[in-house]
Amino acid sequence: MSYHEDKADDAQAAEGAAAPTECARRIFLPTNDGQLFALDAATGARCASFGNNGVVNLQDGMPVKTLGFYEPTSPPVVTDTTVIVSGAVTDNYSTHEPSGVTRGFDVHTGALKWAFDPGNPDPNEMPSEHHSFVPNSPNSWITSSYDAKLDLIYIPMGVQTPDIWGGNRGADAERYASSIVALNASTGKLVWSYQTVHHDLWDMDIPAQPSLVDIRNEQGEVIPTLYAPAKTGNIFVLDRRNGRLVVPAPEQPVPQGAAPGDHVSPTQPFSQLSFRPKKLLTDADMWGGTMYDQLICRIMFHRLRYDGTFTPPSLQGTLVFPGNLGMFEWGGLAVDPVRQIAIANPIAIPFVSRLIPRGPNNPATPDKSLPSGSESGVQPQFGVPYGVDLHPFLSPFGLPCKQPAWGYMSGIDLRTNKIVWKHRNGTIRDSAPLPLPIKMGVPSLGGPLTTAGGVAFLTSTLDYYIRAYDVTNGQVLWQDRLPAGGQSTPMTYAVDGKQYIVTADGGHGSFGTKLGDYIVAYSLPDGN
């Protein structure tokens, strides 16, 4: 959900077209059935002049219109003139899915202004009676970032689905996959792109909105930068004007030997600002709550293929670390621009990826009676030679086989682009058979928030807590028990000079945390 308020100097008014008097303040709400609503912020009524009585049908121009296969799960970006919408498509189901097109609509009328379809040789080709958007083109399922001064939108891109097989991908589908794509927000024209993973076979896309930060280099020059956290644990730091690297990310050789019919890129970019593993896992890193499950974890580890980061998926079964969930997820980074510190909450859970050959009675085309794909369990991947079994690398008792920690809070000095502190974060109180508050460091799903008082907040850990941290050293300053899983990013606002922190505590199915429908608000002491 995004917000827009018409201004007297609105760019559209400057072009001679006055903004409508209705819905001067409007809310744009995409829904998972593929629609975009414009609502009057004061009344909640539809803005009648936008689209068809306040609604734009995002299924228009789509090659596949099956309900639930295209889901704009994140808020659109709204500029003075344009509403920019991307959307998620069904993962790992088939090779014939909705397009991953990003579209720009007139902020007042809802008319389609431009399209950027990353699977099309001409990404800006508009739909017509003779042309639909390209099926299965790489999509962007998470929030984009916008620089109003440059009028550039920065889109974090995913990969063409099925995610774990690439033998059928063409050059057009590969161009912008797992990349940051910078477009002119008014026209949709490409300004630059930077690819963070080549021929992605691990779903190692850009899972979070980039952070836009102005930093001062050693020469005293202020550089408008973009910090893009990736599932690989790399943080790619780019000049947001032109996409040039600010922190080096040299190409390095990676494991080879893809499954028959596929290939692997010989190298991948490795940012010098990264939380990725510094060494390969060994059986000494296998862990368990008892000697029995530790032994089982070691046996399973030796049965899997594992040659380090970017080990390709295999029929044998591959240990993927960082795992498919990633070291970073959709929460992104939080930035203290005054202290020039970024706060991150990386996680460290390996996954297993095992390709399953498609048998003679296993159809290559989608069977609509079967459920669509997801991100865990057996995935059908109709249209390619293999399905895939994806799951976290867990012991028989359901605990991670990799020794703790499984989650951290960390601080990054933006002046030097170095990690300056990193601490285990969270306890197993709400995931162990007994409520033991042992600080092992647990995964989190949702991002941090920073305030002007030098305090960071996080709610998204596997245990049900909101915690406050000193951004300079990571010390926990305060915590409080939440009524359900807080897998969300907190927000802040101020009323009459008083600042508040708000968290949505609804739990999360993937984490198995307690579900709820709670909104909890806290007031901050003066000066924080």
C-alpha positions in Angstrom: 0.0 0.0 0.0 1.4 3.4 -1.0 0.3 7.0 -0.5 0.2 10.0 -2.8 -0.8 13.6 -2.2 -1.2 16.1 -5.1 1.0 19.2 -4.8 0.5 22.7 -6.3 3.7 22.2 -8.3 2.8 18.7 -9.4 4.7 17.8 -12.6 1.5 16.9 -14.4 0.0 20.3 -13.6 3.2 21.8 -14.9 2.6 20.0 -18.2 -0.8 21.7 -18.5 -3.1 18.9 -17.2 -4.5 19.9 -13.9 -4.8 17.2 -11.2 -8.4 16.1 -10.4 -10.1 17.7 -7.4 -11.3 14.4 -6.1 -8.9 12.2 -4.1 -6.3 14.9 -3.5 -4.8 12.4 -1.1 -5.0 8.9 -2.3 -3.9 5.4 -1.2 -2.8 2.9 -3.8 -3.5 -0.7 -2.9 -2.5 -3.8 -5.0 -4.4 -7.0 -4.2 -3.4 -10.6 -4.7 -6.1 -11.2 -7.3 -4.2 -8.9 -9.6 -5.9 -5.5 -9.2 -4.7 -2.0 -8.2 -7.1 0.1 -6.2 -6.9 3.9 -5.8 -8.7 5.1 -2.6 -9.5 8.5 -1.2 -7.3 8.7 1.9 -9.9 10.8 3.8 -12.9 8.6 3.1 -11.8 5.2 1.8 -14.0 5.6 -1.3 -12.7 4.6 -4.7 -11.2 7.4 -6.8 -13.7 7.2 -9.7 -11.5 8.8 -12.3 -8.7 6.2 -11.8 -9.0 3.2 -14.1 -12.4 1.6 -14.0 -14.1 3.3 -11.1 -11.0 3.3 -9.0 -9.5 0.0 -10.2 -6.9 -1.1 -12.7 -6.9 -4.7 -13.8 -3.3 -5.8 -13.6 -4.2 -9.0 -15.5 -4.5 -7.0 -18.7 -1.8 -8.0 -21.1 -0.8 -11.1 -19.1 -0.2 -14.3 -21.0 -1.5 -16.4 -18.0 -4.4 -15.2 -16.0 -5.0 -18.1 -13.6 -6.2 -16.6 -10.3 -3.4 -16.6 -7.7 -0.5 -17.1 -10.1 0.2 -13.3 -10.3 0.4 -11.5 -6.9 1.6 -7.9 -6.4 2.6 -8.6 -2.9 4.5 -5.4 -2.2 3.5 -1.7 -2.2 3.9 0.2 -5.5 6.3 3.1 -5.9 4.4 6.4 -6.3 6.0 9.5 -7.9 4.4 12.8 -8.7 3.1 11.4 -12.0 3.4 7.6 -11.9 2.3 4.6 -10.0 4.9 1.8 -10.6 3.8 -1.8 -9.9 5.7 -5.1 -10.0 4.4 -8.5 -8.8 5.3 -12.0 -7.7 4.6 -15.0 -9.9 4.2 -18.7 -8.8 7.6 -20.2 -7.9 8.7 -23.6 -9.2 5.4 -24.6 -10.7 5.9 -24.5 -14.5 7.6 -22.8 -17.4 4.3 -21.1 -18.4 3.6 -18.5 -15.8 2.5 -14.8 -15.8 5.0 -12.2 -16.9 7.3 -10.5 -14.5 6.6 -7.1 -16.2 6.9 -3.9 -14.2 4.4 -1.2 -15.3 4.0 2.5 -14.8 0.4 3.9 -14.6 -0.7 7.6 -14.6 -1.2 8.5 -11.0 -4.4 10.3 -11.7 -6.1 8.4 -14.5 -4.6 4.9 -14.2 -3.7 4.8 -17.9 -0.7 2.6 -18.7 2.2 4.9 -19.4 5.0 2.4 -19.9 6.1 -1.2 -19.4 9.4 -2.9 -18.7 9.2 -6.6 -19.5 12.6 -8.1 -18.7 12.0 -11.2 -20.9 11.3 -9.3 -24.0 14.1 -8.4 -26.5 12.4 -4.9 -26.4 11.5 -4.6 -22.7 9.4 -1.4 -23.4 7.1 -3.0 -25.9 3.5 -2.2 -24.9 0.7 -4.7 -25.0 -1.7 -4.7 -27.9 -4.1 -7.0 -29.7 -1.1 -8.7 -31.2 1.2 -8.8 -28.2 1.0 -10.0 -24.6 3.7 -9.7 -22.1 6.3 -12.5 -22.2 5.4 -15.5 -20.0 7.7 -16.4 -17.3 9.9 -13.3 -17.6 11.9 -12.6 -14.4 9.8 -10.8 -11.8 10.3 -8.4 -8.9 8.3 -9.5 -5.9 9.6 -7.0 -3.3 9.5 -3.3 -2.9 11.6 -1.0 -5.2 13.3 2.2 -4.1 13.0 5.6 -5.7 15.4 8.6 -6.0 13.2 11.6 -6.7 16.1 13.9 -7.5 17.4 11.5 -10.2 13.9 10.3 -11.1 15.2 6.7 -11.0 13.5 3.6 -9.6 15.7 0.8 -8.5 14.0 -2.6 -9.0 15.3 -5.8 -7.2 14.9 -8.6 -9.7 14.2 -12.3 -9.2 14.9 -15.1 -11.6 12.9 -16.8 -14.3 10.9 -19.6 -12.7 11.4 -22.6 -12.2 14.1 -21.2 -10.0 16.2 -24.4 -9.6 16.7 -25.3 -13.2 18.1 -23.1 -16.0 18.7 -25.4 -19.0 15.7 -23.9 -20.8 16.5 -20.2 -20.2 17.4 -18.0 -23.2 19.6 -14.9 -23.3 16.6 -12.5 -22.9 15.5 -14.3 -19.7 19.0 -14.1 -18.3 19.8 -10.4 -19.0 18.2 -8.9 -15.9 17.6 -11.9 -13.6 18.9 -11.5 -10.0 19.9 -7.9 -10.9 19.3 -4.4 -9.7 17.6 -2.6 -12.6 17.5 1.2 -12.6 14.8 2.7 -14.8 13.7 6.3 -15.5 10.5 6.4 -13.4 8.7 8.6 -15.9 9.4 6.6 -19.0 10.4 3.1 -18.0 13.6 3.3 -20.0 16.6 1.4 -18.8 19.4 3.6 -17.3 21.6 0.8 -15.9 21.6 -2.7 -14.5 23.9 -4.8 -12.4 23.7 -8.6 -12.1 24.4 -10.0 -8.7 24.2 -13.7 -9.7 24.8 -15.2 -13.1 22.6 -18.0 -14.3 20.9 -18.3 -10.9 20.1 -21.9 -10.0 19.6 -21.3 -6.2 16.9 -18.6 -6.1 19.6 -16.2 -4.9 17.7 -13.1 -6.0 17.6 -9.6 -4.5 15.1 -10.1 -1.8 14.8 -6.6 -0.3 14.5 -3.0 -1.3 17.8 -1.3 -1.8 18.8 1.4 0.7 19.7 4.8 -0.8 22.5 6.4 1.2 24.7 9.4 0.6 28.2 8.5 1.8 31.5 10.5 1.9 34.5 8.8 0.5 38.1 9.2 1.6 38.6 12.2 -0.7 35.7 13.9 0.9 33.4 13.5 -2.1 29.7 12.8 -1.4 28.6 9.8 -3.5 24.9 8.9 -3.9 25.0 5.2 -3.2 22.7 2.2 -3.2 23.2 -0.7 -0.8 21.6 -3.9 -2.1 21.6 -6.9 0.4 21.4 -10.2 -1.5 20.4 -13.7 -0.3 24.0 -14.8 -0.8 25.0 -12.6 2.1 26.8 -10.1 -0.2 25.8 -6.4 0.0 26.4 -4.8 -3.3 27.3 -1.1 -3.0 26.7 0.9 -6.2 26.7 4.5 -7.4 23.0 5.0 -7.9 23.6 7.4 -10.8 25.4 4.9 -13.1 25.5 1.5 -11.4 29.3 1.5 -10.9 30.6 -0.4 -8.0 31.6 1.6 -4.9 32.8 -1.4 -3.0 34.6 -3.9 -5.3 32.9 -7.2 -6.1 35.5 -9.2 -8.1 34.4 -12.2 -10.1 35.7 -15.5 -8.5 35.6 -19.1 -9.7 32.7 -21.2 -8.3 31.9 -25.0 -8.2 31.1 -26.5 -11.6 29.3 -29.6 -12.7 25.6 -28.9 -13.3 23.0 -31.6 -13.7 22.7 -33.0 -17.3 21.1 -30.4 -19.6 22.1 -27.4 -17.6 25.2 -25.4 -17.1 26.9 -23.2 -14.4 28.5 -19.8 -14.7 32.3 -20.2 -14.3 32.4 -17.2 -12.0 30.2 -15.1 -9.7 30.6 -11.6 -8.2 31.7 -11.6 -4.6 31.3 -8.2 -2.8 34.0 -7.2 -0.4 31.2 -6.2 2.0 29.6 -9.5 2.8 28.2 -11.8 5.5 28.7 -14.9 3.4 30.5 -17.9 5.0 34.2 -17.4 5.2 35.0 -21.1 5.2 33.4 -24.3 4.0 31.2 -26.3 6.3 32.7 -29.6 7.6 31.2 -32.4 9.7 32.7 -30.6 12.7 30.1 -27.9 12.1 27.2 -30.4 12.4 25.2 -29.9 15.6 22.3 -31.5 17.4 20.3 -31.2 20.6 21.5 -34.8 21.4 24.4 -37.0 20.3 21.9 -39.0 18.2 20.7 -36.2 16.0 24.2 -34.8 15.7 25.3 -38.2 14.4 22.4 -38.3 11.9 23.3 -34.7 10.7 26.9 -35.8 10.1 25.7 -38.8 8.1 23.3 -36.7 6.0 26.0 -34.0 5.5 28.4 -36.6 4.0 25.7 -37.9 1.6 25.1 -34.5 0.1 27.2 -32.7 -2.5 28.8 -29.6 -1.1 31.7 -27.7 -2.6 31.0 -24.3 -1.0 28.8 -21.4 -2.1 27.1 -21.9 -5.5 27.4 -25.7 -5.5 24.9 -26.5 -8.3 21.7 -28.5 -7.6 22.1 -32.2 -8.2 20.3 -35.5 -8.3 22.5 -36.6 -5.4 21.2 -33.7 -3.3 23.1 -30.5 -2.7 23.8 -28.7 0.5 23.0 -25.0 -0.3 24.7 -22.5 2.0 23.7 -19.8 2.2 20.4 -21.5 2.0 17.5 -20.8 -0.4 15.9 -18.6 2.3 19.0 -16.5 2.0 21.2 -14.6 4.5 19.1 -11.6 3.8 15.4 -11.6 3.2 12.7 -9.0 2.5 13.4 -6.9 5.6 16.5 -5.2 4.1 18.8 -2.9 6.0 18.1 0.1 8.3 20.3 3.1 8.0 21.3 5.8 10.5 22.4 8.6 8.1 23.8 10.8 10.9 26.1 8.2 12.4 26.7 6.6 9.0 25.8 3.1 10.3 23.7 0.4 8.7 22.0 -2.2 10.8 21.5 -5.7 9.4 20.0 -9.0 10.6 21.6 -11.8 8.6 20.5 -15.4 9.1 22.5 -18.7 8.5 20.3 -21.8 7.7 21.6 -24.2 5.1 19.1 -25.8 2.7 19.0 -29.1 0.7 18.2 -29.0 -3.0 17.7 -32.4 -4.7 16.6 -32.7 -8.3 14.0 -35.4 -9.1 14.0 -36.7 -12.7 10.6 -36.5 -14.5 9.4 -40.1 -15.1 7.4 -41.4 -18.1 4.1 -41.0 -16.3 5.0 -37.6 -14.8 3.5 -34.9 -17.1 5.7 -32.1 -18.5 2.8 -29.7 -18.8 1.0 -28.3 -15.7 -1.7 -30.4 -14.1 -4.2 -27.8 -12.8 -5.5 -30.3 -10.3 -2.2 -30.1 -8.5 -1.2 -27.3 -6.1 1.1 -24.5 -7.4 4.7 -24.4 -6.5 6.2 -22.9 -3.3 9.6 -22.5 -1.7 9.7 -25.7 0.4 8.9 -29.3 -0.2 8.6 -31.1 -3.5 8.2 -28.6 -6.4 6.8 -29.9 -9.8 8.7 -27.6 -12.2 6.5 -28.6 -15.1 8.1 -28.1 -18.5 11.7 -29.0 -17.4 13.3 -32.4 -17.0 13.3 -32.2 -13.2 11.2 -31.5 -10.2 13.0 -30.5 -7.0 12.8 -31.2 -3.3 13.7 -28.1 -1.3 13.9 -28.0 2.5 16.0 -26.6 5.4 18.8 -28.9 6.5 17.3 -30.1 9.8 17.9 -33.0 12.2 15.2 -35.6 12.8 14.2 -33.5 15.8 13.6 -30.5 13.6 16.6 -28.5 14.7 19.1 -27.0 12.2 22.0 -29.4 11.5 24.5 -26.5 11.3 25.8 -25.4 14.7 24.5 -22.1 16.1 24.3 -19.2 15.6 21.4 -19.1 13.1 20.8 -15.4 13.3 22.6 -12.1 14.2 22.3 -8.4 14.6 25.1 -6.5 13.0 26.4 -3.0 12.4 28.1 -1.7 9.2 30.3 1.5 9.2 29.2 3.2 6.0 32.4 5.4 6.0 34.6 2.3 5.7 32.1 -0.3 4.5 33.3 -2.6 7.2 31.3 -4.8 9.6 32.0 -3.2 13.0 30.0 -5.4 15.3 28.0 -8.7 15.1 26.2 -10.5 17.9 24.0 -13.6 18.2 20.4 -12.5 18.4 17.4 -14.1 20.0 16.7 -17.3 22.0 15.2 -20.7 21.5 12.5 -20.0 24.1 9.6 -20.3 21.6 11.1 -23.1 19.5 12.4 -25.6 22.0 10.4 -28.3 23.8 11.0 -26.4 27.0 10.9 -22.5 27.2 14.6 -22.1 27.8 15.8 -18.6 27.0 19.2 -19.8 25.7 20.8 -17.1 23.5 21.7 -19.2 20.5 21.0 -16.6 17.8 17.8 -17.5 15.9 16.6 -16.7 12.4 14.5 -13.5 11.8 12.1 -12.7 9.0 11.5 -8.9 8.8 13.9 -6.0 9.0 15.2 -3.6 11.5 14.3 0.1 12.1 16.6 2.9 13.3 15.6 6.1 15.1 17.4 9.5 15.4 18.4 8.7 19.0 20.8 6.0 17.9 18.5 3.1 18.7 17.6 0.2 16.4 14.4 -2.0 16.8 13.8 -5.5 15.6 10.7 -7.7 16.1 11.1 -10.5 13.6 13.1 -13.2 15.5 11.9 -16.8 16.0 11.2 -15.9 19.6 8.4 -13.4 20.4 10.2 -10.3 21.4 10.7 -6.7 20.3 14.2 -5.6 21.2 16.0 -2.2 21.1 19.7 -2.0 20.4 22.5 0.6 20.6 23.4 1.2 17.0 27.1 1.9 17.9 27.8 -1.5 19.5 24.7 -3.7 19.3 24.0 -3.8 23.0 20.4 -4.8 23.9 19.0 -1.8 25.7 15.4 -3.1 26.2 13.1 -5.9 25.2 9.4 -6.8 25.6 7.4 -9.9 25.1 5.1 -9.9 22.0 1.7 -11.7 21.9 2.5 -13.6 18.7 5.3 -14.0 16.2 6.5 -10.6 15.1 7.7 -11.5 11.6 7.4 -8.0 10.3 9.4 -4.7 10.1 8.4 -2.2 12.8 7.4 1.4 11.8 7.6 4.7 13.6 5.6 7.9 13.7 5.3 11.0 15.9 2.2 12.9 17.2 2.5 16.2 19.0 6.2 15.7 19.5 5.8 12.2 21.0 7.4 9.3 19.0 6.0 5.8 18.8 7.1 2.4 17.6 4.5 0.1 16.1 4.7 -3.6 15.3 2.4 -6.0 13.5 2.4 -9.4 15.2 0.7 -11.9 13.0 3.1 -14.9 13.1 4.4 -16.6 10.0 3.6 -20.1 8.5 7.2 -20.7 7.2 8.6 -20.0 10.7 5.9 -21.9 12.5 5.5 -19.0 14.9 2.2 -18.3 16.8 -0.3 -16.7 14.6 -2.2 -13.6 15.7 -3.8 -10.3 14.6 -2.1 -7.9 16.9 -0.9 -4.3 16.4 1.2 -3.2 19.4 2.5 0.4 19.9 5.2 1.6 22.3 6.1 5.2 23.1 9.7 6.3 23.1 11.3 8.3 25.9 12.2 11.9 24.9 15.5 12.1 23.0 15.2 8.7 21.3 
